[in-house]
């Protein structure tokens, strides 16, 4: 048994825990769970922290349970929310639950010999419980006063700035439902520990209280800090929105770029949180980075480790290769090896023009191409640029003799023009 709590502490991943939690974990193999909210058909990088907690938990010799909230997802967790969110229909929720189950299987081992992970959906036990049974058997054990004292409830009932805020009975009951999850897993799997973000403390302690009152048992809670950025911005958000774990929503290239663009201060914190590198390796990397910050050693290692873990080695190498296109030397062949989405991601925001496919059949001279595509304004400007030897087609320098044809196509539909080092133009062939 490895010391799970010590591992979390040095990584900056421990926020709070109930008295006796560390002793319990050091004495025996413990079953512990974390809940995942199926509000979308992919988790985002904010969910990476609870995923990593389950991975550390399993590596320490304990038994992890990942709970997907097919039932509680129909209600909506008020924790950390200022407004009630829209409820999803059952079909959407079922689709999301199936996708998240598949995603979680990438990270935690469901085939391990000694402590295989378990995946559960709380809809499986809630679907057969009537409202009357739930109120009689569960609701009577937790007083309204106890529920009202929770921060997640108090903040919503006493909004400081938002007159439209408040809390419906639906959301008010959420902590009872989550508490019952813990009770059910305690009964069925001897699950003694719930883990999650610090905003979940109120819901977790309702579960431990329910287990104490209904079963006379002892259960524990452990929370991890909510990840923040040094500048106070929200972690995991970009101008385009969430950074998702699914390549369908955030390409491996953009995912890699998110980590590579981390500030020095954040990279020093994140490399402990989001990788499994040991303490000695991380300390060496931090020293190396401080000696030559312009090499961005921490950011590169962080981006490498996390992208490999989420998307695999091949996707990582593609992302690294794509990253070098704008900032390093590359070839037309390297460009043509990029898949279309990565290619478009690399050149996102670059001005674009169109040219008819038919003109490429017999080839078009480069000076005409520069003008007809809309990249340069006139023949004179095109000839001047060519004379200066500043024009590239697909990152390779060309002269006035260059004839552009179908062999120059990237993904059978793009040609990349360039003047100088930084002025790019993307021609879409239609």
DRENDO-1510 file (C-alpha; in Angstrom, 1 decimal, always signed):
<recs>
REC; n; res; u; v; w
REC; 1; UNK; +0.0; +0.0; +0.0 .
REC; 2; UNK; +1.4; +3.4; -1.0 .
REC; 3; UNK; +0.5; +6.4; +1.1 .
REC; 4; UNK; -2.3; +8.0; -1.0 .
REC; 5; UNK; -2.7; +11.1; +1.1 .
REC; 6; UNK; +1.0; +11.9; +1.1 .
REC; 7; UNK; +1.0; +11.6; -2.6 .
REC; 8; UNK; -1.9; +14.1; -2.9 .
REC; 9; UNK; -0.3; +16.5; -0.4 .
REC; 10; UNK; +3.0; +17.0; -2.2 .
REC; 11; UNK; +1.2; +17.4; -5.5 .
REC; 12; UNK; -1.0; +20.1; -4.1 .
REC; 13; UNK; -4.1; +17.9; -4.6 .
REC; 14; UNK; -5.4; +17.7; -1.0 .
REC; 15; UNK; -7.9; +20.3; +0.2 .
REC; 16; UNK; -9.6; +18.8; +3.2 .
REC; 17; UNK; -10.5; +15.4; +4.7 .
REC; 18; UNK; -12.5; +14.1; +7.6 .
REC; 19; UNK; -10.6; +13.1; +10.7 .
REC; 20; UNK; -9.4; +9.5; +10.5 .
REC; 21; UNK; -9.4; +9.3; +6.7 .
REC; 22; UNK; -5.6; +9.0; +6.4 .
REC; 23; UNK; -5.5; +6.3; +9.1 .
REC; 24; UNK; -8.2; +4.3; +7.3 .
REC; 25; UNK; -6.3; +4.5; +4.0 .
REC; 26; UNK; -3.0; +3.4; +5.6 .
REC; 27; UNK; -4.6; +0.4; +7.3 .
REC; 28; UNK; -6.4; -1.5; +4.6 .
REC; 29; UNK; -7.6; -1.5; +1.0 .
REC; 30; UNK; -10.5; +0.9; +0.8 .
REC; 31; UNK; -13.2; +1.3; -1.8 .
REC; 32; UNK; -13.7; +5.0; -2.7 .
REC; 33; UNK; -15.8; +6.7; -5.3 .
REC; 34; UNK; -16.0; +10.0; -7.3 .
REC; 35; UNK; -19.1; +11.1; -9.2 .
REC; 36; UNK; -19.1; +12.5; -12.7 .
REC; 37; UNK; -21.8; +14.7; -14.1 .
REC; 38; UNK; -23.1; +13.7; -17.5 .
REC; 39; UNK; -24.0; +17.2; -18.7 .
REC; 40; UNK; -22.2; +16.6; -22.0 .
REC; 41; UNK; -21.0; +13.6; -24.1 .
REC; 42; UNK; -17.4; +14.3; -23.1 .
REC; 43; UNK; -15.5; +15.3; -20.0 .
REC; 44; UNK; -13.3; +18.4; -20.1 .
REC; 45; UNK; -10.0; +19.1; -18.5 .
REC; 46; UNK; -11.7; +20.3; -15.3 .
REC; 47; UNK; -12.7; +16.6; -15.0 .
REC; 48; UNK; -9.0; +15.5; -15.3 .
REC; 49; UNK; -8.4; +16.2; -11.6 .
REC; 50; UNK; -11.0; +13.8; -10.3 .
REC; 51; UNK; -9.9; +11.2; -13.0 .
REC; 52; UNK; -6.3; +11.6; -11.8 .
REC; 53; UNK; -7.4; +11.2; -8.2 .
REC; 54; UNK; -9.0; +7.8; -9.1 .
REC; 55; UNK; -5.8; +6.8; -10.9 .
REC; 56; UNK; -3.7; +7.7; -7.9 .
REC; 57; UNK; -6.1; +5.9; -5.6 .
REC; 58; UNK; -5.9; +2.7; -7.7 .
REC; 59; UNK; -2.1; +3.0; -8.0 .
REC; 60; UNK; -2.0; +3.2; -4.2 .
REC; 61; UNK; -3.7; -0.2; -4.0 .
REC; 62; UNK; -7.2; +0.9; -3.3 .
REC; 63; UNK; -10.4; +0.1; -5.2 .
REC; 64; UNK; -11.8; +3.0; -7.3 .
REC; 65; UNK; -15.5; +3.4; -8.2 .
REC; 66; UNK; -16.4; +5.9; -10.9 .
REC; 67; UNK; -20.1; +6.9; -10.6 .
REC; 68; UNK; -21.8; +8.5; -13.6 .
REC; 69; UNK; -24.9; +10.4; -12.5 .
REC; 70; UNK; -27.5; +9.2; -14.9 .
REC; 71; UNK; -30.2; +10.0; -12.2 .
REC; 72; UNK; -28.6; +13.0; -10.5 .
REC; 73; UNK; -27.8; +14.5; -13.9 .
REC; 74; UNK; -31.6; +14.9; -14.3 .
REC; 75; UNK; -31.7; +17.2; -11.3 .
REC; 76; UNK; -28.5; +19.4; -11.5 .
REC; 77; UNK; -26.0; +20.0; -8.7 .
REC; 78; UNK; -26.3; +23.5; -7.3 .
REC; 79; UNK; -22.8; +23.4; -5.8 .
REC; 80; UNK; -20.7; +26.3; -7.2 .
REC; 81; UNK; -23.6; +27.5; -9.4 .
REC; 82; UNK; -25.3; +30.9; -9.2 .
REC; 83; UNK; -28.3; +29.9; -11.3 .
REC; 84; UNK; -30.3; +26.8; -11.9 .
REC; 85; UNK; -29.2; +25.1; -15.1 .
REC; 86; UNK; -31.3; +23.6; -17.9 .
REC; 87; UNK; -32.3; +20.0; -17.4 .
REC; 88; UNK; -31.4; +17.4; -20.1 .
REC; 89; UNK; -33.9; +14.9; -21.5 .
REC; 90; UNK; -33.5; +11.2; -20.8 .
REC; 91; UNK; -32.2; +10.3; -24.3 .
REC; 92; UNK; -29.5; +13.0; -24.2 .
REC; 93; UNK; -28.5; +11.9; -20.7 .
REC; 94; UNK; -28.2; +8.2; -21.7 .
REC; 95; UNK; -26.0; +9.2; -24.7 .
REC; 96; UNK; -23.8; +11.3; -22.5 .
REC; 97; UNK; -23.5; +8.5; -19.8 .
REC; 98; UNK; -22.4; +6.0; -22.4 .
REC; 99; UNK; -19.8; +8.3; -23.9 .
REC; 100; UNK; -18.4; +9.2; -20.4 .
REC; 101; UNK; -18.2; +5.6; -19.5 .
REC; 102; UNK; -16.1; +4.9; -22.6 .
REC; 103; UNK; -13.9; +7.9; -21.8 .
REC; 104; UNK; -13.2; +6.9; -18.2 .
REC; 105; UNK; -12.1; +3.5; -19.4 .
REC; 106; UNK; -9.1; +5.2; -21.0 .
REC; 107; UNK; -7.7; +6.2; -17.6 .
REC; 108; UNK; -8.7; +3.8; -14.9 .
REC; 109; UNK; -8.1; +0.0; -15.1 .
REC; 110; UNK; -11.2; -2.1; -15.0 .
REC; 111; UNK; -9.2; -5.3; -15.6 .
REC; 112; UNK; -6.7; -4.9; -12.8 .
REC; 113; UNK; -6.1; -8.2; -10.9 .
REC; 114; UNK; -6.2; -7.0; -7.3 .
REC; 115; UNK; -8.2; -3.8; -7.3 .
REC; 116; UNK; -10.2; -3.5; -10.6 .
REC; 117; UNK; -12.1; -0.2; -11.0 .
REC; 118; UNK; -15.9; -0.3; -11.1 .
REC; 119; UNK; -18.2; +1.9; -13.2 .
REC; 120; UNK; -21.7; +2.5; -11.9 .
REC; 121; UNK; -24.7; +4.6; -13.0 .
REC; 122; UNK; -26.9; +5.8; -10.2 .
REC; 123; UNK; -29.9; +5.7; -12.5 .
REC; 124; UNK; -29.7; +1.9; -12.0 .
REC; 125; UNK; -30.8; +2.1; -8.3 .
REC; 126; UNK; -32.9; +5.3; -8.4 .
REC; 127; UNK; -35.2; +4.1; -11.2 .
REC; 128; UNK; -37.0; +1.6; -9.0 .
REC; 129; UNK; -37.4; +3.9; -5.9 .
REC; 130; UNK; -40.7; +5.7; -5.5 .
REC; 131; UNK; -41.0; +9.2; -4.2 .
REC; 132; UNK; -42.9; +7.9; -1.2 .
REC; 133; UNK; -40.2; +5.3; -0.4 .
REC; 134; UNK; -37.5; +7.9; -0.7 .
REC; 135; UNK; -39.2; +10.4; +1.5 .
REC; 136; UNK; -40.1; +7.8; +4.2 .
REC; 137; UNK; -36.8; +5.9; +4.2 .
REC; 138; UNK; -34.2; +8.6; +3.5 .
REC; 139; UNK; -35.8; +12.1; +3.8 .
REC; 140; UNK; -36.8; +11.5; +7.5 .
REC; 141; UNK; -33.1; +11.1; +8.5 .
REC; 142; UNK; -31.9; +14.5; +7.4 .
REC; 143; UNK; -33.5; +17.6; +8.8 .
REC; 144; UNK; -34.3; +20.7; +6.7 .
REC; 145; UNK; -32.2; +22.8; +9.1 .
REC; 146; UNK; -29.2; +20.5; +8.3 .
REC; 147; UNK; -29.7; +20.9; +4.6 .
REC; 148; UNK; -30.2; +24.7; +4.8 .
REC; 149; UNK; -26.8; +25.0; +6.6 .
REC; 150; UNK; -24.9; +23.9; +3.6 .
REC; 151; UNK; -22.9; +26.6; +1.8 .
REC; 152; UNK; -24.2; +25.6; -1.6 .
REC; 153; UNK; -27.8; +26.2; -0.4 .
REC; 154; UNK; -27.1; +29.3; +1.7 .
REC; 155; UNK; -25.4; +31.1; -1.2 .
REC; 156; UNK; -28.3; +30.4; -3.5 .
REC; 157; UNK; -31.0; +31.4; -1.0 .
REC; 158; UNK; -29.3; +34.7; -0.1 .
REC; 159; UNK; -27.9; +35.9; -3.4 .
REC; 160; UNK; -26.0; +39.2; -3.0 .
REC; 161; UNK; -26.2; +40.5; -6.6 .
REC; 162; UNK; -28.5; +38.4; -8.6 .
REC; 163; UNK; -32.2; +39.0; -8.1 .
REC; 164; UNK; -33.2; +36.2; -10.5 .
REC; 165; UNK; -31.3; +33.6; -8.5 .
REC; 166; UNK; -32.8; +31.3; -6.0 .
REC; 167; UNK; -33.2; +27.5; -5.7 .
REC; 168; UNK; -35.9; +25.2; -6.8 .
REC; 169; UNK; -37.0; +22.2; -4.7 .
REC; 170; UNK; -35.4; +20.1; -7.4 .
REC; 171; UNK; -31.9; +21.4; -6.7 .
REC; 172; UNK; -32.5; +21.6; -3.0 .
REC; 173; UNK; -33.0; +17.8; -2.9 .
REC; 174; UNK; -29.8; +17.2; -4.8 .
REC; 175; UNK; -27.7; +16.6; -1.6 .
REC; 176; UNK; -30.1; +14.0; -0.5 .
REC; 177; UNK; -29.8; +12.1; -3.8 .
REC; 178; UNK; -26.0; +12.3; -3.7 .
REC; 179; UNK; -26.1; +11.3; +0.0 .
REC; 180; UNK; -28.1; +8.2; -1.0 .
REC; 181; UNK; -25.5; +7.3; -3.6 .
REC; 182; UNK; -22.9; +7.1; -0.9 .
REC; 183; UNK; -25.3; +5.1; +1.3 .
REC; 184; UNK; -26.1; +2.7; -1.5 .
REC; 185; UNK; -22.4; +2.1; -2.4 .
REC; 186; UNK; -21.6; +1.7; +1.3 .
REC; 187; UNK; -24.3; -1.1; +1.6 .
REC; 188; UNK; -23.5; -2.8; -1.7 .
REC; 189; UNK; -19.7; -2.4; -2.0 .
REC; 190; UNK; -18.5; -1.5; +1.5 .
REC; 191; UNK; -17.5; +1.9; +0.0 .
REC; 192; UNK; -16.3; +4.0; +2.9 .
REC; 193; UNK; -14.8; +7.0; +1.1 .
REC; 194; UNK; -16.2; +9.7; -1.3 .
REC; 195; UNK; -13.8; +12.0; -3.0 .
REC; 196; UNK; -14.3; +15.1; -5.2 .
REC; 197; UNK; -13.8; +18.9; -5.6 .
REC; 198; UNK; -13.8; +21.2; -2.6 .
REC; 199; UNK; -17.2; +22.5; -3.7 .
REC; 200; UNK; -18.7; +19.1; -3.0 .
REC; 201; UNK; -17.9; +19.0; +0.7 .
REC; 202; UNK; -21.5; +19.8; +1.7 .
REC; 203; UNK; -22.9; +17.0; -0.4 .
REC; 204; UNK; -20.3; +14.5; +0.8 .
REC; 205; UNK; -20.9; +15.2; +4.5 .
REC; 206; UNK; -24.6; +14.7; +3.9 .
REC; 207; UNK; -23.7; +11.2; +2.7 .
REC; 208; UNK; -21.5; +10.4; +5.7 .
REC; 209; UNK; -24.2; +11.7; +8.0 .
REC; 210; UNK; -26.8; +9.5; +6.2 .
REC; 211; UNK; -24.6; +6.4; +6.6 .
REC; 212; UNK; -24.2; +7.2; +10.3 .
REC; 213; UNK; -27.9; +7.7; +11.0 .
REC; 214; UNK; -29.3; +4.9; +8.8 .
REC; 215; UNK; -26.6; +2.2; +9.1 .
REC; 216; UNK; -24.7; +3.3; +12.2 .
REC; 217; UNK; -21.6; +3.1; +10.1 .
REC; 218; UNK; -18.5; +5.3; +9.7 .
REC; 219; UNK; -17.7; +6.8; +6.3 .
REC; 220; UNK; -15.2; +9.4; +5.2 .
REC; 221; UNK; -14.8; +12.3; +2.7 .
REC; 222; UNK; -11.8; +13.8; +1.0 .
REC; 223; UNK; -11.7; +16.8; -1.2 .
REC; 224; UNK; -9.2; +18.3; -3.7 .
REC; 225; UNK; -8.8; +22.0; -4.4 .
REC; 226; UNK; -10.5; +23.6; -7.4 .
REC; 227; UNK; -7.8; +24.3; -9.9 .
REC; 228; UNK; -7.2; +28.0; -10.6 .
REC; 229; UNK; -4.9; +30.1; -12.8 .
REC; 230; UNK; -2.3; +32.4; -11.3 .
REC; 231; UNK; -4.0; +35.4; -13.0 .
REC; 232; UNK; -7.3; +34.6; -11.5 .
REC; 233; UNK; -8.8; +33.4; -14.8 .
REC; 234; UNK; -10.9; +30.2; -14.9 .
REC; 235; UNK; -8.8; +27.1; -15.5 .
REC; 236; UNK; -9.7; +25.1; -18.6 .
REC; 237; UNK; -11.4; +27.9; -20.4 .
REC; 238; UNK; -10.2; +29.5; -23.6 .
REC; 239; UNK; -11.8; +32.0; -25.9 .
REC; 240; UNK; -13.4; +29.1; -27.7 .
REC; 241; UNK; -14.8; +27.7; -24.5 .
REC; 242; UNK; -14.0; +24.5; -22.6 .
REC; 243; UNK; -10.9; +22.4; -23.4 .
REC; 244; UNK; -12.5; +18.9; -23.9 .
REC; 245; UNK; -10.9; +15.5; -23.5 .
REC; 246; UNK; -12.7; +14.3; -26.7 .
REC; 247; UNK; -10.8; +15.0; -30.0 .
REC; 248; UNK; -14.2; +15.6; -31.5 .
REC; 249; UNK; -14.5; +18.9; -29.6 .
REC; 250; UNK; -10.8; +19.9; -29.0 .
REC; 251; UNK; -8.2; +18.5; -31.4 .
REC; 252; UNK; -5.0; +17.0; -30.0 .
REC; 253; UNK; -3.2; +19.9; -31.5 .
REC; 254; UNK; -5.3; +22.5; -29.7 .
REC; 255; UNK; -5.2; +20.4; -26.5 .
REC; 256; UNK; -1.4; +20.4; -26.7 .
REC; 257; UNK; -1.3; +24.1; -27.4 .
REC; 258; UNK; -3.4; +24.8; -24.3 .
REC; 259; UNK; -0.7; +23.3; -22.1 .
REC; 260; UNK; +2.3; +24.7; -24.0 .
REC; 261; UNK; +0.8; +28.2; -23.5 .
REC; 262; UNK; +0.7; +27.9; -19.7 .
REC; 263; UNK; +2.5; +30.6; -17.8 .
REC; 264; UNK; +5.7; +29.7; -15.9 .
REC; 265; UNK; +3.9; +30.0; -12.5 .
REC; 266; UNK; +1.0; +27.8; -13.5 .
REC; 267; UNK; +3.3; +25.2; -15.3 .
REC; 268; UNK; +5.2; +24.7; -12.0 .
REC; 269; UNK; +1.9; +23.9; -10.2 .
REC; 270; UNK; +0.2; +22.0; -13.0 .
REC; 271; UNK; +3.2; +19.6; -13.7 .
REC; 272; UNK; +2.6; +18.2; -10.2 .
REC; 273; UNK; -1.1; +18.0; -10.5 .
REC; 274; UNK; -1.6; +16.7; -14.1 .
REC; 275; UNK; +1.3; +14.3; -14.5 .
REC; 276; UNK; +2.6; +11.2; -12.8 .
REC; 277; UNK; +6.2; +12.3; -12.9 .
REC; 278; UNK; +7.9; +11.6; -9.6 .
REC; 279; UNK; +8.9; +14.3; -7.1 .
REC; 280; UNK; +12.7; +14.1; -7.9 .
REC; 281; UNK; +12.0; +14.4; -11.7 .
REC; 282; UNK; +9.7; +17.4; -11.2 .
REC; 283; UNK; +12.1; +19.2; -8.9 .
REC; 284; UNK; +14.9; +18.8; -11.5 .
REC; 285; UNK; +12.6; +20.1; -14.3 .
REC; 286; UNK; +11.7; +23.2; -12.2 .
REC; 287; UNK; +15.4; +24.0; -11.5 .
REC; 288; UNK; +16.2; +23.5; -15.2 .
REC; 289; UNK; +13.3; +25.7; -16.2 .
REC; 290; UNK; +14.3; +28.5; -13.8 .
REC; 291; UNK; +17.9; +28.5; -15.2 .
REC; 292; UNK; +16.6; +29.0; -18.8 .
REC; 293; UNK; +12.9; +29.9; -18.8 .
REC; 294; UNK; +12.9; +30.9; -22.5 .
REC; 295; UNK; +13.3; +27.2; -23.4 .
REC; 296; UNK; +9.9; +26.5; -21.7 .
REC; 297; UNK; +11.1; +23.1; -20.4 .
REC; 298; UNK; +8.2; +22.8; -17.9 .
REC; 299; UNK; +5.5; +23.7; -20.5 .
REC; 300; UNK; +6.9; +21.3; -23.1 .
REC; 301; UNK; +7.1; +18.4; -20.6 .
REC; 302; UNK; +3.6; +19.2; -19.2 .
REC; 303; UNK; +2.0; +19.4; -22.7 .
REC; 304; UNK; +3.8; +16.1; -23.7 .
REC; 305; UNK; +2.7; +14.1; -20.6 .
REC; 306; UNK; -0.9; +15.2; -20.5 .
REC; 307; UNK; -1.5; +15.0; -24.3 .
REC; 308; UNK; +0.0; +11.5; -24.3 .
REC; 309; UNK; -2.2; +10.4; -21.4 .
REC; 310; UNK; -5.4; +11.7; -23.0 .
REC; 311; UNK; -4.8; +11.2; -26.8 .
REC; 312; UNK; -1.9; +8.7; -27.1 .
REC; 313; UNK; +1.6; +8.8; -28.5 .
REC; 314; UNK; +0.7; +9.1; -32.2 .
REC; 315; UNK; -1.6; +12.1; -31.6 .
REC; 316; UNK; +1.1; +13.7; -29.4 .
REC; 317; UNK; +3.7; +13.4; -32.1 .
REC; 318; UNK; +1.3; +14.9; -34.7 .
REC; 319; UNK; +0.6; +17.8; -32.3 .
REC; 320; UNK; +4.4; +18.4; -31.8 .
REC; 321; UNK; +5.0; +18.3; -35.6 .
REC; 322; UNK; +2.1; +20.6; -36.2 .
REC; 323; UNK; +3.3; +23.0; -33.5 .
REC; 324; UNK; +6.7; +23.3; -35.3 .
REC; 325; UNK; +5.1; +24.3; -38.6 .
REC; 326; UNK; +4.5; +27.9; -37.6 .
REC; 327; UNK; +7.7; +28.3; -35.6 .
REC; 328; UNK; +10.2; +26.0; -37.1 .
REC; 329; UNK; +11.4; +24.6; -40.4 .
REC; 330; UNK; +9.1; +22.1; -42.1 .
REC; 331; UNK; +8.4; +20.7; -45.6 .
REC; 332; UNK; +5.5; +20.3; -47.9 .
REC; 333; UNK; +5.5; +16.6; -47.2 .
REC; 334; UNK; +5.1; +17.3; -43.4 .
REC; 335; UNK; +2.2; +19.6; -44.2 .
REC; 336; UNK; +0.5; +17.0; -46.3 .
REC; 337; UNK; +0.8; +14.4; -43.5 .
REC; 338; UNK; -1.4; +16.5; -41.2 .
REC; 339; UNK; -5.1; +15.5; -41.0 .
REC; 340; UNK; -7.5; +18.2; -42.2 .
REC; 341; UNK; -8.7; +19.3; -38.7 .
REC; 342; UNK; -5.1; +19.7; -37.4 .
REC; 343; UNK; -4.1; +21.6; -40.5 .
REC; 344; UNK; -7.0; +24.0; -40.1 .
REC; 345; UNK; -6.3; +24.4; -36.4 .
REC; 346; UNK; -2.7; +25.3; -37.1 .
REC; 347; UNK; -3.8; +28.0; -39.5 .
REC; 348; UNK; -6.9; +29.2; -37.7 .
REC; 349; UNK; -7.4; +32.9; -38.2 .
REC; 350; UNK; -5.1; +33.0; -41.3 .
REC; 351; UNK; -6.8; +35.0; -44.1 .
REC; 352; UNK; -8.3; +32.8; -46.8 .
REC; 353; UNK; -9.2; +33.0; -50.5 .
REC; 354; UNK; -10.6; +30.6; -53.0 .
REC; 355; UNK; -9.6; +29.4; -56.5 .
REC; 356; UNK; -11.4; +27.2; -58.9 .
REC; 357; UNK; -10.1; +23.6; -59.1 .
REC; 358; UNK; -10.2; +23.7; -62.9 .
REC; 359; UNK; -7.4; +26.2; -63.2 .
REC; 360; UNK; -5.0; +23.7; -61.5 .
REC; 361; UNK; -5.6; +21.0; -64.1 .
REC; 362; UNK; -3.1; +22.6; -66.5 .
REC; 363; UNK; -1.3; +24.5; -63.7 .
REC; 364; UNK; -1.2; +28.2; -63.0 .
REC; 365; UNK; +1.9; +30.3; -62.7 .
REC; 366; UNK; +2.7; +31.5; -59.2 .
REC; 367; UNK; +2.4; +35.3; -59.9 .
REC; 368; UNK; -1.1; +34.8; -61.2 .
REC; 369; UNK; -2.0; +32.6; -58.3 .
REC; 370; UNK; -0.9; +35.2; -55.8 .
REC; 371; UNK; -3.2; +37.8; -57.3 .
REC; 372; UNK; -6.2; +35.6; -58.3 .
REC; 373; UNK; -6.4; +34.0; -54.9 .
REC; 374; UNK; -6.6; +37.4; -53.2 .
REC; 375; UNK; -3.3; +37.1; -51.3 .
REC; 376; UNK; -1.5; +40.0; -53.1 .
REC; 377; UNK; -3.2; +43.1; -54.7 .
REC; 378; UNK; -1.5; +43.3; -58.0 .
REC; 379; UNK; +0.8; +41.7; -60.5 .
REC; 380; UNK; +3.5; +44.2; -59.7 .
REC; 381; UNK; +3.4; +43.3; -56.0 .
REC; 382; UNK; +3.5; +39.6; -56.9 .
REC; 383; UNK; +6.5; +40.1; -59.2 .
REC; 384; UNK; +8.3; +42.2; -56.5 .
REC; 385; UNK; +7.7; +39.6; -53.8 .
REC; 386; UNK; +9.1; +36.8; -56.1 .
REC; 387; UNK; +12.1; +38.9; -57.0 .
REC; 388; UNK; +12.8; +39.4; -53.3 .
REC; 389; UNK; +12.7; +35.6; -52.9 .
REC; 390; UNK; +10.1; +36.0; -50.1 .
REC; 391; UNK; +7.3; +33.7; -51.5 .
REC; 392; UNK; +6.7; +30.2; -50.3 .
REC; 393; UNK; +4.2; +27.6; -51.4 .
REC; 394; UNK; +3.4; +25.0; -48.7 .
REC; 395; UNK; +6.4; +26.3; -46.6 .
REC; 396; UNK; +8.9; +25.9; -49.5 .
REC; 397; UNK; +10.5; +28.9; -51.3 .
REC; 398; UNK; +9.6; +29.3; -54.9 .
REC; 399; UNK; +10.7; +31.6; -57.8 .
REC; 400; UNK; +8.8; +33.2; -60.7 .
REC; 401; UNK; +9.0; +29.9; -62.7 .
REC; 402; UNK; +6.9; +28.0; -60.3 .
REC; 403; UNK; +3.7; +26.4; -61.7 .
REC; 404; UNK; +1.1; +25.5; -59.1 .
REC; 405; UNK; -0.9; +22.4; -59.9 .
REC; 406; UNK; -2.8; +19.6; -58.3 .
REC; 407; UNK; +0.3; +18.0; -56.8 .
REC; 408; UNK; +0.6; +21.0; -54.5 .
REC; 409; UNK; -2.8; +20.3; -52.8 .
REC; 410; UNK; -2.9; +19.6; -49.1 .
REC; 411; UNK; -5.8; +17.3; -48.1 .
REC; 412; UNK; -6.8; +17.6; -51.8 .
REC; 413; UNK; -8.3; +21.1; -51.1 .
REC; 414; UNK; -5.7; +23.6; -49.7 .
REC; 415; UNK; -2.6; +25.4; -50.8 .
REC; 416; UNK; -0.6; +27.4; -48.2 .
REC; 417; UNK; +0.9; +30.7; -49.5 .
REC; 418; UNK; +3.4; +32.7; -47.5 .
REC; 419; UNK; +5.3; +36.0; -47.9 .
REC; 420; UNK; +8.2; +36.5; -45.6 .
REC; 421; UNK; +8.3; +34.7; -42.2 .
REC; 422; UNK; +4.9; +35.6; -40.8 .
REC; 423; UNK; +2.4; +36.5; -43.5 .
REC; 424; UNK; +0.3; +33.4; -44.3 .
REC; 425; UNK; -2.6; +33.0; -46.7 .
REC; 426; UNK; -4.7; +29.8; -47.1 .
REC; 427; UNK; -6.2; +29.1; -50.6 .
REC; 428; UNK; -9.2; +26.8; -50.6 .
REC; 429; UNK; -9.6; +25.0; -53.9 .
REC; 430; UNK; -13.3; +24.7; -54.8 .
</recs>
